[in-house]
Amino acid sequence: MDIELSDDEHLRALAALEAVIGNNDSGLATLAGNADERPLPELLAVYGRHTLERILLAAFGITTATHDHDISHLVAELNAEPQARLTFLLADALRQQAELAGDDLATAKRIGISVLGAIGAFTDADESDAMTLLRGLRNQVLRSA
């Protein structure tokens, strides 16, 4: 399930989500990047899937410390859960939308809003809580770098 994102991509995605929360279109445009970076819609879709999968794994008690003999049972439980299946469908829909969007910032913003809404559905975070959560996620990336 692991989706590879570099630390820079994590930080760029978090900055983009902060710009979405703040309705900061110029900040979002600045983060649009260059030809060497993933288009912002794709990055936000990948980041969304990555984060939502992490949330689901944690909710089902699947960590790096989980014993191998427990993993298959827990993953089967996760895959049978309707909320998890809907989350995977949402992530796939966002990926498909991103593929069609190219560099379109309006689509990046819509994907960001969907990602934030999905994270909020799991964490009960409102807008001010979401900013705190994003800062915490950014600090986690910076500590691991």
Secondary structure, DSSP 8 states (H G I E B T S, - for coil): ------HHHHHHHHHHHHHHHTT-HHHHHHTT--TTS--HHHHHHHHHHHHHHHHHHHHTT--TTS-HHHHHHHHHHHHH-HHHHHHHHHHHHHHHHHHHHTT-HHHHHHHHHHHHHHHHHHH---HHHHHHHHHHHHHHHHHH-
